C-alpha cells in the first residue's frame, strides 16, 4: 500500500476504498502470503514475478499487471 489519502472527519482519519491505491508489487506480495497458507512450495521472487516450485517438479510463474 504505497499511496493512501486520508479523509478528515470529526473522529479520526479514515482511508476508504475509493481512495486506496496499491501497487503491482504490493499485490504480488499479498498473493504470496496467501498462497503460502495453502501450498507447500519454494517461492522465488524474480523481478516483477513470483515463481512457485513444487517438489514434484512443477513450476509456475505469477505476475501482476495493472489494467489502467
PyMOL commands that set and color helices and strands:
alter all, ss='L'
color gray80, all
select helices_A, chain A and resi 24-36
alter helices_A, ss='H'
color red, helices_A
select strands_A, chain A and resi 7-8+13-14+42-46+49-53+59-63
alter strands_A, ss='S'
color yellow, strands_A
deselect
rebuild
show_as cartoon
